[in-house]
């Protein structure tokens, strides 16, 4: 320790160390005391607090050490650089403590991070810096010449503000011919000085006596003061006044109204002129003169100022009584001030953390509070509290010190900030209180993951959408704040149809808007699911996922496809309608499908063109072409119908199919109509091709010849492929309804040979007179061409695949008339190679015809197998499962489970000629044979 307090501190060091260790656990760690003399210059060294507390100097800087005083007086300062306490303002002990001998300055040193408090007391030692002072520079004293020996004459004492040995110690009086000094210690420790007459006065000898009174203090160096005493000797006054009490003790209430009578003093005089006694204060301080007054005649002491208990708790006033003869007497008035609860508690926030993390543990110190009340007794007893229903509490650490700490866990998302009201109430009656409001903000911790507005999302997008089309927007909220609440969106990696998901979909990481990266095709992709991750910006980041179900909506982007009748390029198919056909006769049925779905796949059939519109009609929903009136002989043999197949989309799409219908009872009637047209068209096409080819050979010579050969090869290869897969060049086998006479098939055929000079146009025609369909098949002469077609038919039969099982319909849903079919594998030995590549040695049986139609239907099934199961009866009749022959009682089905009639047709060659029945006579067969017929 420093200065005069070193020895005292050394003697008490163990005691303070124990106290400091006991207080460390409550964060207010203890007290330390220093001693310095008054009047030290500013910046003087007081003590090394860092060394005395065992702290590193850097702790003062990091802990933001500071000095706190309750009365805001700053006598002592702190040098953080070296940890020294220094004098900040010059200290005058007399001004600071007045007459109190034990004078000290107390303050608190506060540290943050963590919060700590040390109480420091600096004792102020008095120095002899004040000389004794008499209230008056000259004293006049009137004394009767008849004053008896031993008479006492009080003198005004000198005043020395110093204390201890430095205060007033002794008096001397010069000369001492008639008077000597009598010094007595008063009740308050003051020295009362009296002159005692030890030699009689004689006014006639000497009227005035001049004395010198000297006052000495005990300081080193010693200081003194003198006063001149002028004694006037009076004549004839035998008795001095006498107070009724040697001292008066009374009390006055703090803040008493002015003119309040505190007490009354009285003195008596044995002389007859006792009524002339005068009262006045002796040696009254300025404070007493400002607060009290005495009536010179009555001796009443009254209040003339504002009495404050916090400033003065007691007054000691000397009162003097003087008679007309100049004799006096002295007494003392002791006035106690009664405290009144007139001061509210004072709340001082010594340290406060304006923000605390929401994950702060219970017991975390938020603020350090000092509460004081200037009143006394119960009026100074303070109770400190905070609002209820808050996650905080206030605990007492030392006298008048409190800590505001957390009591439970905090949640910023529930309450982001608190206004904590601290209330201090004293024990007065009525009690006084004060409040202090602390605004505490809760800092955020990333403890909440983003939450999507929906558990899952469903979005619809039309197919054929443009690239970067907005599909939908996902939104996630994070209850955190600041960077912890900033949400970013990401696609979770995945594959879709073997391609990365990012090639189909993208997302804006900031807004959550999902875009289509490519155009979707409903026929390839109907829907898919994906996951989006929402991730916040915390550390570590938190995330959440949501599932998106994206559904592709179909658009009417596909036109209907006609499956039947098949449009062939090398032959003309004609449906034969007998002239005896009744109204509603089923000519054929148009079968079409649409790869779209829903209403876009609902098909309707309309008759666009017809040779005779009044003869035929087409079913709007089923595509069946029927006669609307009785066929007459006036109707043209060749009828051409154009049917439009239209879907129900917006806008709608359509397909057109042309159907040739022959109105005739026999094959020869229609053969010439369709044969000439076909040959002419094919002949013209071939002639054009060769002319162009010849021109190209002449123009381009060898190079063009090579290219032409390659083109021909590719062309033939494609024709073969189309023949097998698309069914466009499938041979159409006319179907002839069986005419049974005795259970066997009649063998009645007519042949016609037509020859021309141009061998390419030579034909051989065979006719079955009782059929309802006519096939005009062109057969060019030549062994090479016939062998080539036979090889192609053989390849076709070898490449037949089983029919698709998805083309099934219950028997009650089959379009058109149905009957028992003949399975090709049960047709017998006569069901051989399909005819059509040249003249048959024997007419084809019905089983052979069924086998050929089965092959054609199977090719159609393969071409439309990718259409999927959505073309089912709920959207309209599905005609792919049945292939039937108009006018026949047989229905060809692709269902392998369908039973066939047990009565199979025998091969034609197995029937004996005698058992062949005669053909039924028809109006056409009753005509006389012509020469051409005979030939």
ZAMARGU-4260 file (C-alpha; in steps of 0.2 Angstrom, whole numbers, plus 5000, padded with zeros to 4 digits):
<rodrens>
0) 5000/5000/5000 | 5005/5018/4997 | 5007/5034/5008 | 5001/5034/5026 | 4990/5019/5024
5) 5003/5006/5021 | 5005/5001/5039 | 4987/4999/5041 | 4985/4989/5025 | 4999/4977/5030
10) 4990/4974/5046 | 4974/4971/5038 | 4979/4962/5022 | 4974/4945/5028 | 4957/4950/5033
15) 4953/4958/5016 | 4960/4943/5006 | 4948/4932/5015 | 4934/4944/5012 | 4939/4945/4993
20) 4939/4926/4991 | 4922/4925/5000 | 4914/4938/4988 | 4922/4931/4972 | 4908/4918/4970
25) 4895/4932/4969 | 4904/4941/4955 | 4907/4956/4967 | 4924/4951/4973 | 4928/4961/4988
30) 4935/4977/4996 | 4952/4986/4996 | 4957/5001/5006 | 4971/5014/5004 | 4976/5030/5014
35) 4982/5046/5007 | 4984/5064/5014 | 4973/5078/5009 | 4977/5091/4997 | 4988/5080/4986
40) 4991/5087/4968 | 4981/5080/4953 | 4988/5064/4946 | 4997/5059/4962 | 4999/5040/4965
45) 4986/5032/4976 | 4989/5014/4974 | 4992/5000/4961 | 4975/4991/4961 | 4981/4979/4947
50) 4995/4972/4958 | 4985/4973/4974 | 4971/4963/4966 | 4982/4951/4957 | 4976/4955/4940
55) 4986/4957/4924 | 4986/4975/4918 | 4978/4970/4901 | 4963/4964/4911 | 4959/4982/4915
60) 4958/4986/4896 | 4949/4970/4891 | 4937/4972/4905 | 4933/4990/4902 | 4938/4994/4920
65) 4930/5010/4926 | 4927/5019/4943 | 4909/5021/4949 | 4904/5033/4963 | 4886/5034/4970
70) 4887/5053/4972 | 4895/5056/4955 | 4910/5064/4963 | 4926/5059/4955 | 4941/5062/4967
75) 4950/5046/4962 | 4953/5041/4944 | 4960/5025/4936 | 4975/5023/4924 | 4971/5008/4914
80) 4988/5007/4906 | 4998/5003/4922 | 4983/4999/4934 | 4987/5014/4945 | 4974/5024/4955
85) 4978/5042/4954 | 4971/5058/4962 | 4959/5065/4949 | 4953/5081/4959 | 4961/5089/4973
90) 4954/5083/4990 | 4950/5095/5004 | 4946/5085/5019 | 4937/5099/5028 | 4926/5102/5013
95) 4923/5084/5011 | 4920/5078/5029 | 4919/5094/5039 | 4921/5090/5058 | 4920/5071/5056
100) 4937/5065/5061 | 4936/5049/5051 | 4936/5054/5033 | 4936/5043/5018 | 4931/5041/4999
105) 4923/5025/4993 | 4920/5020/4975 | 4918/5004/4965 | 4929/4997/4951 | 4919/4988/4939
110) 4925/4975/4926 | 4915/4968/4911 | 4917/4951/4902 | 4915/4944/4915 | 4906/4956/4926
115) 4916/4959/4942 | 4915/4973/4955 | 4928/4978/4968 | 4924/4991/4982 | 4939/5003/4986
120) 4940/5014/5001 | 4953/5028/5002 | 4955/5036/5019 | 4959/5055/5019 | 4971/5059/5032
125) 4971/5077/5039 | 4986/5089/5037 | 4988/5105/5046 | 4983/5116/5032 | 4971/5127/5042
130) 4975/5140/5056 | 4963/5143/5071 | 4951/5157/5067 | 4942/5168/5080 | 4925/5173/5074
135) 4929/5191/5078 | 4945/5201/5077 | 4941/5211/5092 | 4931/5207/5108 | 4923/5220/5119
140) 4918/5214/5136 | 4909/5225/5149 | 4913/5220/5167 | 4906/5228/5183 | 4919/5234/5195
145) 4909/5225/5208 | 4913/5208/5199 | 4917/5196/5212 | 4933/5186/5212 | 4931/5170/5202
150) 4918/5177/5191 | 4919/5169/5174 | 4918/5178/5157 | 4915/5166/5142 | 4925/5171/5127
155) 4921/5166/5109 | 4932/5151/5105 | 4943/5150/5090 | 4938/5138/5076 | 4950/5126/5067
160) 4943/5115/5053 | 4957/5102/5055 | 4954/5087/5066 | 4965/5077/5078 | 4981/5084/5083
165) 4980/5097/5070 | 4964/5105/5078 | 4964/5118/5092 | 4974/5112/5107 | 4977/5127/5119
170) 4974/5145/5123 | 4985/5159/5131 | 4980/5175/5138 | 4991/5190/5140 | 4992/5200/5152
175) 4986/5190/5167 | 4985/5204/5180 | 4967/5203/5183 | 4961/5188/5173 | 4967/5170/5169
180) 4960/5157/5157 | 4949/5143/5161 | 4948/5130/5146 | 4934/5117/5147 | 4930/5103/5135
185) 4912/5104/5128 | 4900/5090/5125 | 4904/5090/5106 | 4923/5089/5110 | 4925/5108/5108
190) 4935/5119/5120 | 4926/5132/5129 | 4936/5147/5135 | 4932/5158/5150 | 4941/5172/5158
195) 4941/5171/5177 | 4943/5186/5187 | 4957/5183/5201 | 4960/5201/5205 | 4947/5214/5209
200) 4944/5228/5196 | 4943/5246/5201 | 4935/5257/5188 | 4942/5272/5196 | 4960/5266/5193
205) 4958/5259/5176 | 4942/5259/5165 | 4949/5249/5151 | 4960/5233/5150 | 4967/5227/5134
210) 4971/5208/5133 | 4977/5197/5119 | 4970/5179/5118 | 4980/5167/5107 | 4974/5150/5101
215) 4986/5136/5096 | 4984/5120/5086 | 4994/5104/5088 | 5000/5103/5070 | 5018/5103/5064
220) 5022/5117/5060 | 5011/5124/5074 | 4998/5137/5068 | 4990/5150/5079 | 4977/5165/5080
225) 4975/5180/5091 | 4961/5191/5096 | 4960/5208/5105 | 4950/5208/5121 | 4944/5226/5126
230) 4937/5225/5144 | 4927/5240/5149 | 4924/5241/5168 | 4906/5245/5172 | 4900/5252/5188
235) 4886/5245/5199 | 4880/5228/5192 | 4880/5215/5206 | 4871/5199/5198 | 4874/5191/5181
240) 4860/5182/5171 | 4858/5163/5174 | 4850/5151/5162 | 4837/5139/5168 | 4846/5124/5160
245) 4864/5121/5156 | 4859/5114/5140 | 4843/5112/5130 | 4839/5097/5120 | 4825/5097/5107
250) 4821/5090/5089 | 4814/5096/5073 | 4806/5087/5059 | 4814/5087/5042 | 4806/5099/5030
255) 4797/5108/5045 | 4788/5124/5039 | 4796/5140/5042 | 4792/5150/5058 | 4791/5133/5067
260) 4796/5136/5085 | 4810/5123/5089 | 4813/5128/5108 | 4813/5143/5120 | 4827/5147/5132
265) 4826/5158/5147 | 4838/5166/5159 | 4835/5175/5176 | 4844/5190/5184 | 4844/5194/5203
270) 4845/5212/5199 | 4829/5222/5197 | 4833/5225/5179 | 4831/5207/5174 | 4818/5211/5161
275) 4832/5219/5151 | 4840/5202/5147 | 4845/5199/5129 | 4847/5182/5120 | 4858/5179/5105
280) 4867/5165/5097 | 4886/5163/5101 | 4898/5156/5089 | 4884/5151/5077 | 4889/5143/5060
285) 4883/5149/5044 | 4872/5134/5042 | 4864/5137/5059 | 4861/5156/5055 | 4853/5151/5039
290) 4841/5138/5047 | 4837/5145/5064 | 4834/5162/5073 | 4832/5167/5091 | 4821/5181/5097
295) 4832/5192/5107 | 4818/5197/5120 | 4808/5180/5122 | 4822/5168/5118 | 4811/5158/5106
300) 4821/5148/5093 | 4812/5147/5076 | 4815/5138/5059 | 4819/5151/5045 | 4826/5139/5032
305) 4823/5122/5024 | 4830/5108/5035 | 4837/5093/5026 | 4841/5078/5036 | 4852/5071/5023
310) 4863/5086/5025 | 4862/5089/5044 | 4856/5077/5056 | 4860/5087/5072 | 4863/5105/5077
315) 4873/5111/5092 | 4870/5130/5095 | 4877/5140/5109 | 4865/5154/5116 | 4870/5168/5127
320) 4860/5179/5139 | 4866/5197/5144 | 4858/5208/5156 | 4858/5227/5156 | 4873/5228/5166
325) 4883/5218/5154 | 4883/5202/5164 | 4880/5186/5154 | 4877/5168/5155 | 4879/5154/5141
330) 4870/5138/5137 | 4869/5125/5124 | 4855/5120/5113 | 4856/5103/5104 | 4843/5101/5090
335) 4840/5083/5083 | 4833/5082/5065 | 4820/5069/5063 | 4821/5060/5046 | 4806/5060/5034
340) 4804/5049/5020 | 4806/5062/5006 | 4819/5054/4995 | 4815/5041/4982 | 4827/5026/4979
345) 4840/5030/4966 | 4843/5016/4953 | 4860/5016/4945 | 4864/5004/4931 | 4883/5000/4933
350) 4884/4988/4919 | 4872/4982/4906 | 4872/4970/4891 | 4859/4977/4878 | 4859/4961/4868
355) 4860/4943/4874 | 4860/4927/4863 | 4844/4917/4864 | 4854/4901/4869 | 4861/4910/4884
360) 4861/4898/4899 | 4850/4901/4914 | 4860/4912/4927 | 4868/4923/4914 | 4871/4941/4921
365) 4862/4954/4910 | 4865/4969/4921 | 4873/4975/4937 | 4862/4987/4947 | 4866/4999/4962
370) 4851/5005/4972 | 4853/5019/4986 | 4841/5029/4997 | 4847/5045/5006 | 4835/5043/5020
375) 4839/5033/5036 | 4832/5019/5046 | 4817/5010/5038 | 4816/5024/5025 | 4832/5018/5018
380) 4828/5000/5017 | 4825/4996/4998 | 4817/4981/4990 | 4821/4978/4972 | 4810/4968/4960
385) 4806/4966/4941 | 4790/4962/4931 | 4782/4945/4934 | 4780/4932/4920 | 4797/4936/4912
390) 4812/4924/4910 | 4823/4935/4921 | 4825/4937/4940 | 4835/4949/4951 | 4846/4943/4964
395) 4855/4953/4978 | 4874/4952/4977 | 4880/4964/4991 | 4871/4978/5001 | 4862/4989/4988
400) 4869/4979/4974 | 4858/4968/4963 | 4862/4957/4947 | 4849/4955/4934 | 4851/4937/4927
405) 4841/4925/4916 | 4830/4913/4924 | 4824/4901/4910 | 4828/4898/4892 | 4825/4912/4879
410) 4817/4911/4862 | 4819/4925/4850 | 4806/4918/4838 | 4793/4920/4852 | 4799/4937/4860
415) 4812/4947/4850 | 4815/4960/4864 | 4810/4963/4882 | 4807/4980/4891 | 4812/4975/4909
420) 4805/4987/4922 | 4816/4987/4938 | 4806/4994/4953 | 4815/5000/4969 | 4803/5003/4984
425) 4809/5009/5001 | 4802/5005/5018 | 4795/5022/5022 | 4777/5026/5026 | 4770/5030/5013
430) 4784/5021/5003 | 4792/5029/4989 | 4798/5020/4973 | 4807/5023/4957 | 4808/5013/4941
435) 4821/5010/4928 | 4817/5002/4911 | 4830/4992/4902 | 4827/4987/4884 | 4835/4970/4880
440) 4836/4963/4863 | 4838/4944/4860 | 4850/4940/4847 | 4846/4926/4835 | 4853/4909/4834
445) 4850/4897/4819 | 4838/4885/4828 | 4824/4884/4815 | 4824/4875/4799 | 4814/4883/4784
450) 4796/4877/4783 | 4787/4876/4766 | 4769/4883/4765 | 4763/4866/4759 | 4768/4848/4764
455) 4768/4844/4745 | 4765/4854/4729 | 4756/4849/4713 | 4758/4858/4697 | 4751/4856/4680
460) 4759/4861/4664 | 4753/4859/4646 | 4764/4849/4634 | 4773/4858/4620 | 4777/4872/4633
465) 4790/4885/4628 | 4807/4884/4636 | 4809/4893/4653 | 4790/4892/4656 | 4786/4896/4674
470) 4778/4880/4682 | 4775/4886/4700 | 4783/4895/4714 | 4788/4887/4731 | 4789/4897/4747
475) 4797/4893/4763 | 4798/4903/4779 | 4811/4903/4792 | 4807/4909/4809 | 4825/4915/4812
480) 4831/4933/4809 | 4844/4941/4798 | 4856/4929/4788 | 4848/4914/4798 | 4832/4918/4789
485) 4838/4920/4772 | 4831/4905/4762 | 4839/4898/4746 | 4831/4885/4735 | 4839/4870/4727
490) 4834/4855/4717 | 4839/4838/4724 | 4849/4829/4711 | 4840/4815/4703 | 4837/4806/4686
495) 4822/4806/4675 | 4821/4794/4660 | 4840/4792/4661 | 4844/4811/4660 | 4848/4822/4675
500) 4833/4831/4682 | 4842/4848/4680 | 4840/4845/4661 | 4821/4846/4663 | 4818/4858/4678
505) 4827/4873/4685 | 4824/4884/4700 | 4828/4901/4705 | 4838/4900/4721 | 4832/4916/4728
510) 4813/4917/4723 | 4809/4898/4722 | 4802/4900/4705 | 4803/4883/4695 | 4805/4884/4677
515) 4804/4871/4663 | 4821/4869/4654 | 4813/4860/4639 | 4797/4857/4631 | 4787/4842/4638
520) 4778/4829/4627 | 4763/4821/4636 | 4764/4805/4625 | 4782/4802/4632 | 4781/4809/4650
525) 4764/4811/4659 | 4770/4816/4676 | 4785/4815/4687 | 4790/4819/4705 | 4805/4829/4712
530) 4811/4836/4728 | 4816/4854/4732 | 4827/4859/4747 | 4825/4875/4756 | 4841/4880/4765
535) 4844/4895/4777 | 4860/4905/4778 | 4864/4900/4796 | 4880/4892/4802 | 4878/4878/4801
540) 4864/4879/4789 | 4847/4870/4792 | 4836/4864/4778 | 4820/4855/4774 | 4813/4846/4758
545) 4797/4846/4750 | 4790/4835/4736 | 4783/4842/4720 | 4772/4832/4709 | 4772/4839/4691
550) 4758/4833/4679 | 4759/4836/4661 | 4743/4841/4653 | 4739/4834/4636 | 4736/4845/4621
555) 4728/4841/4605 | 4744/4839/4595 | 4742/4823/4586 | 4729/4820/4572 | 4719/4804/4571
560) 4727/4788/4563 | 4717/4777/4552 | 4720/4759/4555 | 4707/4752/4544 | 4704/4752/4529
565) 4723/4751/4525 | 4727/4763/4511 | 4738/4753/4499 | 4749/4761/4485 | 4750/4746/4473
570) 4732/4740/4473 | 4715/4746/4474 | 4703/4739/4488 | 4685/4739/4484 | 4671/4735/4496
575) 4657/4726/4487 | 4639/4729/4490 | 4627/4717/4482 | 4612/4726/4473 | 4601/4716/4484
580) 4608/4724/4500 | 4594/4730/4512 | 4594/4747/4521 | 4607/4747/4535 | 4618/4735/4526
585) 4636/4736/4534 | 4648/4740/4520 | 4664/4742/4530 | 4670/4750/4546 | 4683/4764/4548
590) 4694/4761/4562 | 4705/4775/4569 | 4714/4780/4584 | 4722/4796/4592 | 4737/4795/4602
595) 4731/4810/4613 | 4721/4807/4628 | 4704/4812/4636 | 4693/4823/4625 | 4707/4825/4613
600) 4706/4806/4609 | 4687/4806/4606 | 4684/4803/4588 | 4669/4806/4577 | 4667/4801/4559
605) 4659/4811/4545 | 4655/4808/4527 | 4664/4821/4518 | 4662/4816/4500 | 4652/4803/4491
610) 4648/4798/4473 | 4630/4796/4479 | 4628/4804/4496 | 4610/4798/4497 | 4616/4779/4497
615) 4628/4779/4511 | 4630/4786/4529 | 4644/4784/4542 | 4641/4781/4560 | 4646/4797/4570
620) 4654/4787/4584 | 4658/4770/4578 | 4663/4774/4560 | 4652/4761/4552 | 4647/4764/4534
625) 4630/4758/4530 | 4617/4760/4516 | 4603/4772/4520 | 4591/4765/4506 | 4588/4750/4495
630) 4602/4748/4481 | 4594/4749/4464 | 4601/4745/4447 | 4602/4763/4443 | 4616/4766/4456
635) 4634/4767/4448 | 4645/4752/4450 | 4660/4762/4456 | 4656/4772/4472 | 4670/4782/4480
640) 4668/4788/4498 | 4679/4801/4508 | 4677/4799/4527 | 4684/4812/4539 | 4690/4806/4556
645) 4690/4821/4568 | 4695/4822/4586 | 4687/4832/4600 | 4702/4844/4603 | 4702/4862/4603
650) 4707/4866/4589 | 4702/4849/4582 | 4713/4838/4570 | 4707/4826/4557 | 4712/4813/4545
655) 4704/4808/4528 | 4702/4791/4521 | 4695/4786/4504 | 4685/4770/4502 | 4681/4762/4485
660) 4664/4754/4485 | 4658/4743/4471 | 4639/4740/4469 | 4638/4724/4460 | 4633/4706/4462
665) 4648/4698/4452 | 4666/4702/4450 | 4667/4705/4431 | 4655/4720/4433 | 4668/4729/4444
670) 4684/4722/4437 | 4686/4734/4422 | 4681/4749/4432 | 4696/4747/4445 | 4709/4738/4434
675) 4710/4752/4420 | 4713/4765/4433 | 4726/4756/4442 | 4736/4751/4427 | 4735/4768/4419
680) 4741/4776/4435 | 4755/4764/4438 | 4760/4764/4419 | 4760/4783/4419 | 4771/4783/4435
685) 4783/4770/4428 | 4784/4779/4412 | 4788/4796/4421 | 4801/4787/4432 | 4810/4780/4417
690) 4810/4796/4407 | 4817/4805/4422 | 4830/4792/4424 | 4835/4792/4406 | 4837/4811/4406
695) 4847/4809/4422 | 4859/4796/4414 | 4862/4807/4399 | 4865/4822/4409 | 4876/4815/4423
700) 4883/4800/4414 | 4892/4788/4425 | 4890/4797/4442 | 4872/4799/4441 | 4870/4781/4435
705) 4879/4775/4451 | 4868/4786/4462 | 4853/4780/4453 | 4857/4762/4457 | 4860/4766/4475
710) 4843/4775/4476 | 4834/4760/4468 | 4842/4748/4481 | 4837/4760/4495 | 4820/4762/4488
715) 4817/4743/4487 | 4824/4740/4504 | 4812/4753/4511 | 4797/4746/4502 | 4801/4729/4510
720) 4802/4736/4527 | 4786/4746/4525 | 4778/4730/4518 | 4782/4720/4534 | 4780/4733/4547
725) 4767/4746/4542 | 4755/4735/4533 | 4754/4748/4519 | 4757/4735/4505 | 4749/4720/4514
730) 4740/4710/4501 | 4721/4712/4503 | 4713/4695/4501 | 4695/4696/4496 | 4684/4686/4507
735) 4670/4676/4500 | 4655/4670/4511 | 4654/4652/4511 | 4639/4644/4502 | 4636/4627/4509
740) 4625/4615/4500 | 4630/4599/4509 | 4643/4605/4521 | 4657/4607/4508 | 4665/4622/4499
745) 4660/4624/4481 | 4674/4625/4468 | 4667/4637/4455 | 4680/4649/4447 | 4680/4659/4432
750) 4697/4664/4424 | 4701/4677/4412 | 4717/4680/4403 | 4721/4697/4395 | 4737/4698/4384
755) 4744/4713/4376 | 4759/4717/4365 | 4767/4725/4380 | 4771/4711/4391 | 4772/4722/4406
760) 4753/4726/4406 | 4748/4708/4404 | 4736/4702/4418 | 4728/4686/4423 | 4712/4688/4433
765) 4702/4675/4443 | 4685/4678/4449 | 4674/4671/4463 | 4657/4675/4457 | 4648/4674/4474
770) 4660/4685/4484 | 4655/4702/4492 | 4673/4709/4490 | 4683/4710/4474 | 4701/4710/4474
775) 4710/4716/4458 | 4727/4710/4459 | 4740/4714/4446 | 4752/4700/4441 | 4765/4704/4430
780) 4771/4689/4419 | 4789/4684/4421 | 4797/4670/4431 | 4808/4682/4440 | 4794/4693/4446
785) 4783/4678/4451 | 4798/4670/4461 | 4802/4686/4470 | 4784/4689/4476 | 4783/4671/4482
790) 4799/4673/4492 | 4792/4689/4500 | 4776/4680/4505 | 4786/4666/4512 | 4796/4679/4522
795) 4780/4687/4528 | 4773/4671/4535 | 4790/4667/4543 | 4790/4684/4552 | 4772/4683/4559
800) 4772/4688/4577 | 4758/4683/4589 | 4744/4696/4590 | 4745/4709/4604 | 4734/4703/4619
805) 4729/4721/4623 | 4717/4721/4608 | 4704/4712/4616 | 4686/4716/4618 | 4672/4706/4625
810) 4661/4699/4612 | 4647/4710/4616 | 4658/4726/4612 | 4664/4720/4595 | 4659/4732/4581
815) 4649/4725/4567 | 4642/4707/4565 | 4653/4694/4573 | 4654/4675/4572 | 4665/4661/4575
820) 4682/4663/4567 | 4694/4650/4561 | 4711/4649/4569 | 4725/4648/4556 | 4733/4633/4566
825) 4717/4623/4564 | 4714/4627/4546 | 4720/4610/4540 | 4733/4605/4527 | 4725/4615/4514
830) 4729/4632/4522 | 4746/4634/4513 | 4754/4649/4506 | 4744/4665/4504 | 4739/4667/4486
835) 4741/4683/4477 | 4758/4681/4469 | 4751/4673/4453 | 4737/4661/4448 | 4733/4648/4462
840) 4732/4630/4457 | 4717/4628/4468 | 4705/4642/4475 | 4710/4648/4492 | 4700/4641/4506
845) 4692/4652/4520 | 4705/4646/4532 | 4718/4652/4521 | 4709/4669/4519 | 4708/4670/4538
850) 4727/4666/4540 | 4731/4680/4527 | 4720/4693/4536 | 4727/4687/4553 | 4744/4692/4546
855) 4738/4709/4541 | 4730/4712/4557 | 4745/4707/4567 | 4756/4720/4557 | 4743/4733/4561
860) 4744/4728/4579 | 4763/4730/4579 | 4762/4747/4571 | 4750/4754/4584 | 4757/4744/4599
865) 4765/4760/4606 | 4748/4769/4608 | 4747/4762/4626 | 4732/4757/4636 | 4723/4774/4636
870) 4714/4770/4620 | 4700/4760/4629 | 4682/4760/4629 | 4680/4774/4641 | 4686/4786/4627
875) 4677/4778/4613 | 4676/4761/4605 | 4693/4753/4602 | 4692/4744/4585 | 4710/4737/4585
880) 4705/4721/4593 | 4693/4715/4579 | 4697/4713/4561 | 4681/4707/4552 | 4676/4705/4534
885) 4660/4714/4529 | 4646/4703/4524 | 4654/4688/4532 | 4648/4679/4548 | 4666/4677/4553
890) 4676/4689/4565 | 4695/4688/4566 | 4701/4692/4583 | 4718/4693/4590 | 4713/4685/4606
895) 4722/4668/4607 | 4709/4662/4620 | 4694/4663/4608 | 4687/4646/4603 | 4685/4642/4585
900) 4672/4631/4578 | 4675/4613/4578 | 4670/4611/4560 | 4686/4616/4551 | 4686/4617/4532
905) 4694/4603/4523 | 4707/4607/4510 | 4700/4610/4493 | 4711/4596/4485 | 4703/4584/4497
910) 4686/4585/4490 | 4681/4573/4476 | 4675/4582/4461 | 4658/4573/4462 | 4654/4581/4479
915) 4657/4598/4473 | 4640/4607/4474 | 4634/4618/4460 | 4635/4636/4463 | 4618/4645/4467
920) 4611/4654/4452 | 4610/4672/4453 | 4603/4685/4441 | 4621/4688/4435 | 4625/4669/4432
925) 4609/4666/4422 | 4615/4677/4408 | 4620/4667/4393 | 4639/4665/4391 | 4647/4675/4378
930) 4661/4670/4367 | 4674/4678/4378 | 4666/4668/4393 | 4668/4652/4383 | 4685/4656/4378
</rodrens>
